[in-house]
Amino acid sequence: MGRHFNPAEVWAPNGRAFNQGVIQPEGYVVHVTGQVAWDADSVVVGVGDAAVQLRKSFENVQAILAEPGGRLTDVVSMTIYFLDRADLPAIQRVRAEFFPAATAPASILIQVPGLVVPELLVEVVPIAVIPPDRFREPA
């Protein structure tokens, strides 16, 4: 897990699930393809519900990171693309379920006009660093 910090001279996260800076620890860097609310058959989960979609996206990230021995706590940086500003409270709430504020990654939210298919409302792009003692070659 990286070292998380929030300098007093910069605006504060105020309990939101991100930190201003995360020092990358030693380990294996894993760049994860943007994850959306697709199930294993590429069917959109939670059509019309950004919270359900973000939850499914994070579950996909968990599954991807688990393959080489990673965990969500290994995420050091994350970009979330979203369509509707009205979904921000739900996005922040779900992000906090998966990433406690004290150890949350550096993060950016970007509003976009659309994603790969019209039913998708959010997309998550994380970068994780898996410690050498937990890392294993993926199958």
Backbone torsions as a table, in degrees:
resi	resn	phi	psi	omega
1	MET	NA	138.1	179.8
2	GLY	-72.6	169.7	174.2
3	ARG	-92.4	124.1	-175.1
4	HIS	-100.8	141.0	179.1
5	PHE	-151.0	156.8	179.8
6	ASN	-142.2	96.6	-178.6
7	PRO	-60.8	142.3	-179.3
8	ALA	-63.3	-24.7	-176.8
9	GLU	-80.7	-3.1	-177.2
10	VAL	-116.6	152.2	179.2
11	TRP	-54.1	142.8	-172.3
12	ALA	-89.5	147.4	174.7
13	PRO	-65.0	-21.1	178.6
14	ASN	51.6	47.0	176.1
15	GLY	83.4	-6.7	177.5
16	ARG	-70.8	157.9	-172.3
17	ALA	-82.2	65.4	170.3
18	PHE	-160.0	163.9	174.4
19	ASN	-127.2	151.9	-178.9
20	GLN	-65.7	-34.0	179.6
21	GLY	-144.2	147.6	174.8
22	VAL	-136.6	122.5	177.6
23	ILE	-84.4	120.8	-176.8
24	GLN	-64.3	125.6	178.6
25	PRO	-79.4	173.3	173.8
26	GLU	-67.4	140.3	176.8
27	GLY	154.8	-166.3	-177.9
28	TYR	-97.4	119.2	-179.2
29	VAL	-80.9	129.0	179.2
30	VAL	-119.8	117.1	174.6
31	HIS	-94.5	123.1	-176.0
32	VAL	-102.5	132.6	174.2
33	THR	-57.3	147.9	177.7
34	GLY	-50.3	128.3	-178.5
35	GLN	-107.8	133.2	179.1
36	VAL	-122.1	-178.8	-175.5
37	ALA	-84.5	51.3	172.9
38	TRP	-96.4	139.9	171.8
39	ASP	-84.4	-173.3	-176.4
40	ALA	-62.7	-19.2	178.8
41	ASP	-101.0	14.6	-178.8
42	SER	61.8	33.0	174.6
43	VAL	-98.4	134.1	-179.5
44	VAL	-69.4	128.1	176.5
45	VAL	-96.4	135.5	173.7
46	GLY	74.5	42.1	179.0
47	VAL	-53.7	127.2	178.8
48	GLY	84.0	0.1	-176.0
49	ASP	-128.4	102.4	-176.9
50	ALA	-62.2	-35.8	-179.5
51	ALA	-64.7	-47.4	178.7
52	VAL	-62.6	-41.1	-179.6
53	GLN	-65.8	-42.5	179.5
54	LEU	-65.5	-40.7	178.0
55	ARG	-58.4	-45.9	179.1
56	LYS	-64.4	-39.4	177.9
57	SER	-60.6	-44.4	178.4
58	PHE	-66.2	-35.9	175.8
59	GLU	-63.2	-39.4	175.9
60	ASN	-62.4	-43.6	178.7
61	VAL	-60.7	-43.4	178.6
62	GLN	-56.7	-45.9	-178.7
63	ALA	-64.3	-40.5	179.5
64	ILE	-65.9	-46.6	-178.9
65	LEU	-67.5	-32.0	-179.1
66	ALA	-63.2	-32.1	-177.8
67	GLU	-55.2	-46.8	176.5
68	PRO	-95.2	17.5	176.2
69	GLY	93.5	13.6	-177.4
70	GLY	-90.7	169.1	178.1
71	ARG	-138.0	165.4	176.7
72	LEU	-61.4	-29.2	178.8
73	THR	-66.4	-11.4	177.5
74	ASP	-85.4	-8.4	-180.0
75	VAL	-71.0	124.3	-179.6
76	VAL	-105.9	-20.3	-178.6
77	SER	-150.1	143.8	-177.9
78	MET	-150.5	135.5	172.5
79	THR	-112.3	133.2	175.9
80	ILE	-119.8	122.7	174.4
81	TYR	-97.5	137.0	-178.8
82	PHE	-143.0	158.0	-177.1
83	LEU	-93.6	-46.4	-168.1
84	ASP	-115.4	123.0	179.6
85	ARG	-57.3	-29.3	179.0
86	ALA	-64.5	-18.9	179.6
87	ASP	-83.9	-5.9	-176.6
88	LEU	-56.6	-44.3	177.9
89	PRO	-59.4	-40.2	178.3
90	ALA	-67.1	-40.9	178.9
91	ILE	-62.2	-46.0	180.0
92	GLN	-65.1	-38.0	179.5
93	ARG	-64.7	-47.3	-178.9
94	VAL	-68.0	-40.8	178.1
95	ARG	-57.7	-40.6	179.7
96	ALA	-67.1	-27.9	176.3
97	GLU	-65.2	-35.9	-175.7
98	PHE	-96.0	-24.3	-175.8
99	PHE	-132.1	98.7	176.8
100	PRO	-58.2	142.9	-174.2
101	ALA	-53.3	-40.8	-175.3
102	ALA	-64.9	-29.3	-176.6
103	THR	-120.9	15.7	-178.5
104	ALA	-69.4	153.7	-179.4
105	PRO	-74.0	165.4	165.3
106	ALA	-62.6	144.8	-169.0
107	SER	-148.3	152.4	173.9
108	ILE	-138.7	140.4	174.2
109	LEU	-112.1	131.1	-179.7
110	ILE	-129.2	121.0	176.8
111	GLN	-81.3	131.2	-178.3
112	VAL	-127.6	158.5	-180.0
113	PRO	-77.0	-17.7	-179.7
114	GLY	-175.9	163.1	176.5
115	LEU	-119.3	-170.2	-169.6
116	VAL	-60.4	-33.5	172.8
117	VAL	-131.4	148.8	-173.1
118	PRO	-59.6	-26.9	-177.5
119	GLU	-74.4	-16.4	-177.2
120	LEU	-81.9	134.8	-177.1
121	LEU	-110.4	-22.8	-178.7
122	VAL	-143.6	154.2	173.6
123	GLU	-143.7	138.6	-175.6
124	VAL	-116.9	132.4	177.7
125	VAL	-127.0	96.5	-178.9
126	PRO	-97.8	157.7	169.2
127	ILE	-124.5	129.0	-177.8
128	ALA	-123.1	157.2	173.8
129	VAL	-126.8	112.9	-178.5
130	ILE	-92.1	126.4	179.6
131	PRO	-59.7	145.6	-178.6
132	PRO	-55.8	-33.5	-177.5
133	ASP	-72.6	-15.6	178.0
134	ARG	-106.7	-17.8	-174.2
135	PHE	-66.8	139.9	171.9
136	ARG	-141.2	146.7	179.5
137	GLU	-61.6	129.5	177.5
138	PRO	-66.7	153.2	-179.6
139	ALA	-64.7	NA	NA
